[in-house]
Amino acid sequence: MLHDVVKAIYQGDYRIEIEFDDGQKGVVDFSRYLNRGGVFERFKEIEFFRSFSVNAELGVLTWGDEVDIAPETLYAEATGSGLPGWMEPEKGASRDLHGSLSPTPVR
């Protein structure tokens, strides 16, 4: 089951407390996103990072029109519940250079 983000409170540094539609909540440390590059490069500007909001229509945490993070990822991190099965890599699959899943060659 997917859970929408309903509330988010800045906790200092790169931590945000996130509450979900089922009442579960927890603090997510976003500092690991700092080295990902791409759209997350903007997180290095702490003022940009602190400018997050909750898009109530979509149930996601967003930074302007540029960045959002899937609520199921946030739920797993905030609650320690793990990702839904459909988000886990398939057994026997590996990631290619672009991060896409590809079957492991059979030898």
C-alpha positions as CSV (number, residue, x, y, z in Angstrom):
1,M,0.0,0.0,0.0
2,L,1.2,3.5,-0.8
3,H,1.2,6.2,1.8
4,D,1.0,9.9,1.0
5,V,3.2,12.5,2.7
6,V,0.9,14.8,4.7
7,K,3.3,16.9,6.8
8,A,7.0,17.7,6.8
9,I,9.0,19.6,9.4
10,Y,12.6,20.7,9.0
11,Q,14.8,19.3,11.8
12,G,18.1,20.9,11.0
13,D,21.0,20.1,8.7
14,Y,19.6,17.7,6.1
15,R,17.0,16.1,8.3
16,I,13.2,16.4,7.8
17,E,10.5,14.8,9.9
18,I,7.9,13.3,7.6
19,E,4.3,12.3,8.5
20,F,2.2,10.0,6.4
21,D,-1.5,9.5,5.8
22,D,-1.6,6.5,8.1
23,G,-0.2,8.5,11.0
24,Q,3.3,7.0,10.8
25,K,6.2,9.4,11.0
26,G,9.9,9.5,11.2
27,V,13.0,11.6,10.4
28,V,14.8,11.1,7.1
29,D,18.4,12.3,6.7
30,F,18.8,13.6,3.2
31,S,22.6,14.1,3.4
32,R,23.2,11.0,1.4
33,Y,21.5,12.7,-1.6
34,L,24.3,15.3,-1.6
35,N,26.7,13.1,-3.6
36,R,24.1,11.9,-6.2
37,G,24.5,14.8,-8.5
38,G,21.8,15.7,-11.2
39,V,18.8,17.4,-9.7
40,F,20.0,16.6,-6.2
41,E,23.0,18.9,-6.8
42,R,20.8,21.8,-5.7
43,F,20.6,20.2,-2.2
44,K,24.1,21.5,-1.5
45,E,22.5,24.9,-1.3
46,I,21.0,24.6,2.2
47,E,18.5,27.4,1.5
48,F,17.2,25.5,-1.5
49,F,17.0,22.3,0.6
50,R,15.0,24.1,3.3
51,S,12.5,25.4,0.7
52,F,10.7,22.0,0.5
53,S,6.9,21.7,0.6
54,V,4.3,19.0,0.6
55,N,2.3,18.7,-2.6
56,A,-1.0,17.6,-1.0
57,E,-2.5,16.7,-4.4
58,L,0.3,14.2,-5.2
59,G,1.2,13.3,-1.6
60,V,4.9,13.9,-2.2
61,L,7.7,16.1,-0.7
62,T,8.9,18.5,-3.3
63,W,11.4,21.2,-3.9
64,G,9.9,23.7,-6.3
65,D,9.0,22.2,-9.7
66,E,12.4,20.5,-9.9
67,V,12.7,17.8,-7.3
68,D,10.5,15.3,-5.6
69,I,11.2,12.0,-3.9
70,A,8.8,9.0,-4.2
71,P,6.7,8.7,-1.0
72,E,7.3,5.0,-0.8
73,T,11.1,5.6,-0.6
74,L,10.5,8.2,2.1
75,Y,8.1,5.9,4.0
76,A,10.6,3.1,4.0
77,E,13.4,5.4,5.3
78,A,11.2,7.2,7.9
79,T,9.6,4.1,9.3
80,G,12.3,1.5,8.7
81,S,9.7,-0.7,7.0
82,G,11.6,-1.4,3.9
83,L,10.6,-0.8,0.3
84,P,7.5,-2.4,-1.2
85,G,8.2,-5.7,-3.0
86,W,7.5,-4.1,-6.4
87,M,10.4,-1.7,-5.8
88,E,13.0,-4.3,-4.9
89,P,15.3,-5.4,-7.6
90,E,14.5,-8.7,-9.1
91,K,16.6,-11.6,-7.8
92,G,19.3,-12.4,-10.3
93,A,19.2,-8.9,-11.8
94,S,22.0,-6.3,-11.7
95,R,22.2,-2.6,-12.6
96,D,23.8,-1.4,-15.8
97,L,25.9,1.7,-16.0
98,H,22.7,3.9,-16.2
99,G,21.2,2.3,-13.1
100,S,18.6,0.3,-15.0
101,L,18.0,-3.3,-14.1
102,S,19.3,-5.9,-16.5
103,P,19.2,-9.6,-16.3
104,T,22.4,-11.3,-14.9
105,P,23.9,-13.3,-17.8
106,V,23.5,-17.0,-17.5
107,R,26.8,-18.9,-17.8
